[in-house]
Amino acid sequence: MKNLIFFDDAEREHLLPLTYSRPVSELRFGMLTIREKWEADLEGKGSFITQDYLSEIFPIEISDDNYVINGAVLPNERLVKLISQLSFNEALLHKEELIAARLNKQQFDNLIENRPIEELIGFELTTTPVNKIQQLPDLVRDRKSDLDSDFLRLTRGKKSQPLPQSAHAISPENIFIEKGAQIQHAVLNASEGPIYIGADTTIMEGSCIRGPFYLGRGSVVKMGTLIYGPVSVGPFCKLGGELNNVTIIGYSNKTHHGFLGHSYLGEWCNIGAGSSNSNLKNTYSSVRLWDYPSGETLDTGLLFCGLFMADHTKCGINTTFNTGTVVGFASNLFGPIMHPRFIPSFSWGGGTTWVTHEVDGALKTAESMMERRGLQLRDKDKALFKAVHEESKAYRIWEKPNQKESR
């Protein structure tokens, strides 16, 4: 098994706030995370070169033979073949940026100890396509092809459980069901894209699902849920209402009525009952979205662009999100008014009234939610909260004296 090591590049800053709490390669894109795609295609096991404060949760594993890969790059057949053919001390470059390299343990030791390393032999990729996740809008662009390819990765050499008699299936040959899944009186339409139902999941009666769709292990689709693919939902989530073109990394709830469209949620988020987001402007013009490195909103070029919500953020009932809204880590939002289109991490409030969601309170909320899943908040998770609180403080402008709020 190949030892894969994923590194973060400049894309990490443009993918904040989602990358406050994970390396870029841990973002879900399609049915799988970027790391999981590479592990399947290269038959390897991944670890990480990432931010210092993330390194305890996402450690690096160095062996005598290491394939170092840019964590924002998506695999394709040609690129996988070229990486597999690398010799020691060789690298693949694209527009002079490192895509992948093969290094031995001595080279890593030299790198860690700030000693000179042998110069790499670089090969520029001129005809091989290189697709990267470079900024938040990339996460909500049309991902149908990525769900299609991941469906093949997940089903290769495996046999589906039979469809329950009560389920109404369209194009059942494009539906895969893992052991322990329960589906009762639901409509599964895989004519527009595959549907993958993970182990120990539940799809309740009256739900209508149009693929492509991925439901991760232990997740629940509640009664009467409407899902328009592409939708990809990681493990132990709860879904309800209407979803269209949505990715949820895992462990989050969008349980009640309300619309979520062209949106991307991290882990341990909760969307309150009746909450909805806009994904299309009334003027039918392209959506602008907050960009961390530039500190301003930039034109995405997208007609449809909704909500981006980082880990451990919650919103109360009837929360309304504008088109192209970015919400940071560990925030708590409430009020039936339209919220700002950029909400920093550790925000508490709504509309124009904000205070800081202090770390101790955020940790108590996280502990309570995780206990409901039978999990515990570890010391290294608590350290992450404190690090992100510090990393994001510059954006909480109400903490700065004599400065007006501007969004």
C-alpha positions as CSV (number, residue, x, y, z in Angstrom):
1,M,0.0,0.0,0.0
2,K,1.4,3.4,-1.0
3,N,2.1,6.0,1.6
4,L,0.3,9.2,0.5
5,I,1.0,12.6,2.1
6,F,-1.3,15.5,1.2
7,F,0.0,19.1,1.6
8,D,-2.0,22.3,1.7
9,D,-1.1,25.1,-0.8
10,A,-2.3,28.6,-1.3
11,E,-5.8,27.3,-2.0
12,R,-6.2,26.7,1.8
13,E,-6.7,30.4,2.5
14,H,-9.4,30.8,-0.2
15,L,-11.3,27.8,1.2
16,L,-11.6,29.3,4.7
17,P,-13.6,29.0,6.9
18,L,-14.1,25.3,6.0
19,T,-10.3,24.8,6.2
20,Y,-10.0,26.3,9.6
21,S,-10.7,22.8,11.0
22,R,-9.3,20.4,8.3
23,P,-6.7,20.1,5.6
24,V,-8.0,20.8,2.1
25,S,-7.9,17.1,1.2
26,E,-10.5,16.4,3.8
27,L,-13.1,18.4,2.0
28,R,-15.9,16.3,0.5
29,F,-16.2,16.7,-3.2
30,G,-18.6,14.3,-4.9
31,M,-19.4,11.3,-2.8
32,L,-15.9,11.1,-1.3
33,T,-13.3,13.4,0.2
34,I,-10.4,14.4,-2.0
35,R,-8.1,12.1,0.1
36,E,-10.5,9.1,-0.2
37,K,-10.5,9.5,-4.0
38,W,-6.7,9.4,-4.1
39,E,-6.6,6.4,-1.7
40,A,-8.9,4.5,-3.9
41,D,-7.1,5.3,-7.2
42,L,-3.6,4.9,-5.9
43,E,-4.3,2.0,-3.5
44,G,-2.7,4.0,-0.7
45,K,-3.2,5.4,2.8
46,G,-3.1,9.2,3.4
47,S,-1.7,11.5,6.0
48,F,-1.1,15.3,6.1
49,I,1.3,18.2,6.0
50,T,-0.9,21.0,7.3
51,Q,-1.2,23.9,9.8
52,D,0.7,23.4,13.1
53,Y,-2.5,23.6,15.2
54,L,-4.2,20.9,13.0
55,S,-1.2,18.5,13.0
56,E,-2.2,16.6,16.2
57,I,-5.7,15.8,14.7
58,F,-4.3,15.3,11.2
59,P,-0.8,13.9,11.7
60,I,1.8,13.0,9.1
61,E,3.0,9.4,8.6
62,I,6.4,9.2,6.9
63,S,7.7,5.9,5.4
64,D,10.7,4.9,3.4
65,D,8.6,5.6,0.2
66,N,6.3,8.6,0.1
67,Y,4.0,10.1,-2.5
68,V,3.5,13.7,-1.7
69,I,0.3,15.2,-3.4
70,N,-1.2,18.6,-3.5
71,G,-4.4,18.2,-1.4
72,A,-6.4,20.5,-3.7
73,V,-5.9,18.5,-6.8
74,L,-8.5,16.0,-8.0
75,P,-7.4,12.7,-9.4
76,N,-8.0,11.6,-13.0
77,E,-6.9,8.5,-14.8
78,R,-3.9,10.1,-16.6
79,L,-2.6,11.9,-13.5
80,V,-2.9,8.7,-11.4
81,K,-0.9,6.8,-13.9
82,L,1.9,9.4,-14.0
83,I,2.2,9.6,-10.2
84,S,2.3,5.8,-10.0
85,Q,5.3,5.9,-12.5
86,L,7.3,8.4,-10.5
87,S,10.8,7.4,-9.4
88,F,12.4,8.7,-6.2
89,N,13.3,12.4,-6.3
90,E,10.9,13.1,-9.3
91,A,8.1,15.5,-9.3
92,L,5.1,16.6,-11.4
93,L,4.6,20.3,-11.9
94,H,1.7,22.3,-13.4
95,K,2.5,25.9,-14.3
96,E,5.5,25.6,-12.0
97,E,3.4,24.5,-9.0
98,L,4.1,21.2,-7.3
99,I,1.4,18.6,-8.0
100,A,3.1,15.5,-6.7
101,A,6.5,14.1,-5.8
102,R,8.1,10.9,-4.7
103,L,10.4,11.2,-1.7
104,N,12.3,8.9,0.6
105,K,12.5,9.1,4.4
106,Q,15.9,10.8,4.3
107,Q,14.6,13.6,2.2
108,F,11.8,14.2,4.7
109,D,14.2,14.1,7.6
110,N,16.3,16.8,5.9
111,L,13.2,18.9,5.2
112,I,12.1,18.7,8.8
113,E,15.5,19.5,10.2
114,N,15.9,22.4,7.7
115,R,18.8,20.6,6.0
116,P,19.4,20.8,2.2
117,I,17.5,18.3,0.2
118,E,18.5,16.8,-3.1
119,E,17.1,18.9,-5.9
120,L,14.0,17.3,-7.5
121,I,13.7,16.4,-11.1
122,G,10.5,18.2,-12.2
123,F,8.3,17.2,-15.2
124,E,5.9,19.9,-16.4
125,L,2.4,18.7,-17.1
126,T,1.4,20.3,-20.4
127,T,-1.2,17.9,-21.8
128,T,-2.5,16.2,-18.7
129,P,-5.6,17.9,-17.2
130,V,-5.1,19.2,-13.7
131,N,-8.3,20.1,-11.8
132,K,-8.0,21.9,-8.4
133,I,-10.4,23.1,-5.8
134,Q,-9.2,26.6,-5.6
135,Q,-11.9,28.6,-3.9
136,L,-15.3,28.3,-2.2
137,P,-17.4,28.7,-5.4
138,D,-15.7,25.5,-6.9
139,L,-17.5,23.5,-4.2
140,V,-20.9,24.3,-5.5
141,R,-20.2,24.2,-9.3
142,D,-21.8,21.3,-11.2
143,R,-20.4,18.2,-9.4
144,K,-22.5,15.5,-11.3
145,S,-19.4,14.0,-13.0
146,D,-17.6,13.8,-9.6
147,L,-20.5,11.9,-8.0
148,D,-20.6,9.6,-11.1
149,S,-16.9,8.7,-10.8
150,D,-17.1,8.3,-7.1
151,F,-20.1,5.9,-7.5
152,L,-17.8,3.7,-9.6
153,R,-15.0,3.9,-7.0
154,L,-17.4,2.9,-4.3
155,T,-19.2,0.0,-6.1
156,R,-16.2,-1.6,-7.8
157,G,-16.2,-5.3,-7.0
158,K,-19.2,-4.9,-4.6
159,K,-22.7,-6.2,-4.7
160,S,-25.7,-4.1,-3.7
161,Q,-28.3,-5.2,-1.2
162,P,-31.7,-5.7,-2.9
163,L,-34.2,-2.9,-3.2
164,P,-37.0,-3.1,-0.7
165,Q,-40.3,-4.0,-2.3
166,S,-42.0,-0.8,-0.9
167,A,-39.4,1.5,-2.6
168,H,-40.3,2.8,-6.1
169,A,-37.1,2.8,-8.1
170,I,-36.4,4.4,-11.5
171,S,-33.2,3.1,-13.2
172,P,-32.5,0.7,-10.4
173,E,-29.3,-0.5,-12.1
174,N,-27.8,2.9,-10.9
175,I,-28.8,2.4,-7.3
176,F,-26.4,0.8,-4.7
177,I,-27.5,-0.1,-1.2
178,E,-25.2,-1.1,1.6
179,K,-26.0,-3.5,4.4
180,G,-28.3,-2.3,7.1
181,A,-30.0,0.5,5.1
182,Q,-33.7,0.8,5.7
183,I,-35.9,2.3,2.9
184,Q,-39.7,2.5,3.2
185,H,-42.1,3.8,0.6
186,A,-39.7,6.2,-0.9
187,V,-39.1,7.2,-4.5
188,L,-35.5,6.8,-5.8
189,N,-34.9,8.2,-9.3
190,A,-31.4,7.4,-10.6
191,S,-32.2,8.2,-14.3
192,E,-30.2,11.5,-14.0
193,G,-27.4,10.2,-11.8
194,P,-26.5,7.3,-9.5
195,I,-27.8,6.9,-5.9
196,Y,-25.6,5.4,-3.2
197,I,-27.2,4.5,0.1
198,G,-24.6,3.9,2.9
199,A,-24.7,1.3,5.7
200,D,-27.2,1.6,8.5
201,T,-29.0,4.6,7.0
202,T,-32.7,5.3,7.0
203,I,-34.9,6.8,4.3
204,M,-38.4,7.3,5.6
205,E,-41.7,7.1,3.8
206,G,-42.7,9.8,1.4
207,S,-39.2,10.9,0.6
208,C,-38.4,11.7,-3.1
209,I,-34.8,11.5,-4.2
210,R,-33.4,12.3,-7.6
211,G,-29.8,11.4,-8.2
212,P,-27.0,11.8,-8.2
213,F,-27.2,11.3,-4.5
214,Y,-24.9,10.0,-1.7
215,L,-26.0,9.2,1.8
216,G,-23.2,8.4,4.2
217,R,-23.2,5.8,7.0
218,G,-25.8,6.2,9.7
219,S,-27.6,9.2,8.1
220,V,-31.4,9.7,8.1
221,V,-33.7,11.1,5.5
222,K,-36.9,12.1,7.3
223,M,-40.5,11.7,6.0
224,G,-41.4,13.7,2.9
225,T,-37.9,15.0,2.2
226,L,-37.3,16.3,-1.3
227,I,-33.8,15.9,-2.7
228,Y,-32.6,17.1,-6.1
229,G,-29.1,16.0,-7.0
230,P,-26.3,16.4,-7.0
231,V,-26.5,16.1,-3.3
232,S,-23.7,14.4,-1.1
233,V,-24.2,13.9,2.6
234,G,-21.5,12.4,4.8
235,P,-22.0,10.1,7.9
236,F,-24.5,10.6,10.7
237,C,-26.5,13.5,9.3
238,K,-30.2,14.1,9.4
239,L,-32.1,15.6,6.4
240,G,-35.5,17.1,6.0
241,G,-37.3,19.7,3.8
242,E,-35.9,20.4,0.4
243,L,-32.3,20.2,-0.7
244,N,-30.8,21.0,-4.2
245,N,-27.1,20.8,-5.0
246,V,-25.9,20.4,-1.5
247,T,-22.8,18.9,0.2
248,I,-22.6,18.2,3.9
249,I,-19.2,16.8,5.1
250,G,-20.8,14.9,8.0
251,Y,-22.4,14.9,11.5
252,S,-24.7,17.8,10.7
253,N,-28.5,18.3,10.7
254,K,-30.8,19.9,8.2
255,T,-33.8,18.1,9.7
256,H,-36.8,20.3,9.2
257,H,-38.8,22.1,6.5
258,G,-37.0,24.8,4.7
259,F,-34.8,25.1,1.5
260,L,-31.1,24.6,1.3
261,G,-29.6,25.0,-2.2
262,H,-26.2,25.3,-3.9
263,S,-24.7,25.1,-0.4
264,Y,-21.8,23.5,1.5
265,L,-21.9,22.6,5.2
266,G,-19.1,21.4,7.4
267,E,-19.4,19.0,10.4
268,W,-21.6,19.5,13.6
269,C,-23.8,22.2,12.0
270,N,-27.5,22.5,12.8
271,I,-30.1,24.3,10.7
272,G,-33.1,25.3,12.6
273,A,-36.7,24.5,11.7
274,G,-38.1,26.7,8.8
275,S,-34.7,28.1,7.9
276,S,-33.9,28.7,4.2
277,N,-31.2,30.2,2.0
278,S,-31.4,32.0,-1.3
279,N,-29.3,30.6,-4.1
280,L,-30.4,32.9,-6.9
281,K,-30.6,36.7,-7.0
282,N,-33.8,38.4,-8.1
283,T,-31.8,40.2,-10.8
284,Y,-30.5,36.9,-12.2
285,S,-27.0,38.3,-12.1
286,S,-23.8,36.5,-10.9
287,V,-23.3,36.1,-7.1
288,R,-20.6,37.8,-5.1
289,L,-19.0,35.9,-2.3
290,W,-16.7,36.7,0.6
291,D,-13.0,35.9,0.0
292,Y,-10.7,35.6,3.0
293,P,-7.3,36.5,1.5
294,S,-8.6,39.7,-0.2
295,G,-11.0,40.6,2.6
296,E,-13.8,41.5,0.3
297,T,-16.6,40.0,-1.8
298,L,-15.6,38.8,-5.3
299,D,-17.7,37.9,-8.3
300,T,-18.1,34.2,-8.5
301,G,-19.4,34.2,-12.1
302,L,-22.1,31.8,-10.8
303,L,-25.8,32.4,-11.2
304,F,-26.6,29.9,-8.4
305,C,-24.6,30.2,-5.2
306,G,-26.0,29.7,-1.7
307,L,-24.6,29.1,1.9
308,F,-21.2,28.1,3.1
309,M,-21.2,27.1,6.8
310,A,-18.1,26.0,8.8
311,D,-18.0,23.4,11.5
312,H,-19.9,23.7,14.8
313,T,-22.2,26.5,13.7
314,K,-25.9,26.6,14.5
315,C,-28.8,28.7,13.4
316,G,-32.2,29.1,15.1
317,I,-35.7,28.6,13.7
318,N,-36.7,30.6,10.6
319,T,-33.2,31.8,9.9
320,T,-32.9,33.5,6.5
321,F,-29.6,33.4,4.6
322,N,-29.0,35.7,1.6
323,T,-27.5,34.5,-1.7
324,G,-23.8,33.9,-1.3
325,T,-23.4,33.8,2.5
326,V,-20.3,32.6,4.3
327,V,-20.6,31.7,8.0
328,G,-17.5,30.9,10.1
329,F,-16.6,28.3,12.7
330,A,-18.6,27.9,16.0
331,S,-21.1,30.6,15.5
332,N,-24.6,30.8,16.9
333,L,-27.2,32.7,14.8
334,F,-30.8,33.6,15.5
335,G,-33.6,35.9,14.4
336,P,-36.0,35.8,11.4
337,I,-34.2,38.6,9.7
338,M,-31.8,38.5,6.8
339,H,-28.3,37.9,8.1
340,P,-25.1,39.5,6.7
341,R,-23.4,37.8,3.8
342,F,-20.2,37.4,5.8
343,I,-20.4,36.2,9.4
344,P,-17.0,35.7,11.2
345,S,-16.1,32.7,13.3
346,F,-17.3,32.7,16.9
347,S,-20.2,35.1,16.2
348,W,-23.2,35.2,18.4
349,G,-26.4,37.1,17.4
350,G,-28.3,38.2,14.3
351,G,-28.9,41.1,11.9
352,T,-26.7,44.0,13.1
353,T,-26.3,42.9,16.7
354,W,-23.3,40.7,17.4
355,V,-21.1,39.7,20.3
356,T,-18.4,37.0,20.5
357,H,-19.3,33.4,21.1
358,E,-16.7,32.7,23.7
359,V,-14.7,29.6,23.5
360,D,-16.0,28.0,26.7
361,G,-19.6,28.4,25.6
362,A,-18.8,27.0,22.1
363,L,-17.1,24.0,23.7
364,K,-20.0,23.2,25.9
365,T,-22.4,23.3,22.9
366,A,-20.0,21.0,20.9
367,E,-19.7,18.6,23.8
368,S,-23.5,18.3,24.1
369,M,-24.0,17.7,20.4
370,M,-21.2,15.2,20.1
371,E,-22.5,13.3,23.1
372,R,-25.8,12.8,21.3
373,R,-23.8,10.9,18.7
374,G,-21.9,8.9,21.3
375,L,-18.7,10.8,20.8
376,Q,-16.5,12.9,23.1
377,L,-14.7,16.2,22.6
378,R,-11.0,15.4,22.9
379,D,-8.3,17.6,24.4
380,K,-6.9,18.1,20.9
381,D,-10.4,19.2,19.6
382,K,-10.5,21.8,22.4
383,A,-7.1,23.0,21.4
384,L,-8.4,23.4,17.8
385,F,-11.3,25.6,19.0
386,K,-8.9,27.9,20.8
387,A,-6.6,28.1,17.8
388,V,-9.4,28.9,15.4
389,H,-10.7,31.5,17.9
390,E,-7.3,33.2,17.8
391,E,-6.8,32.8,14.0
392,S,-10.2,34.4,13.2
393,K,-10.2,37.3,15.7
394,A,-9.2,39.9,13.1
395,Y,-12.6,39.4,11.4
396,R,-14.7,40.0,14.6
397,I,-14.6,43.8,14.1
398,W,-16.9,44.5,17.1
399,E,-14.0,43.4,19.3
400,K,-12.0,46.4,18.0
401,P,-12.7,49.7,19.7
402,N,-13.9,52.7,17.7
403,Q,-14.4,50.8,14.5
404,K,-17.8,50.5,12.7
405,E,-19.1,47.3,11.4
406,S,-18.7,46.8,7.7
407,R,-19.8,43.9,5.6
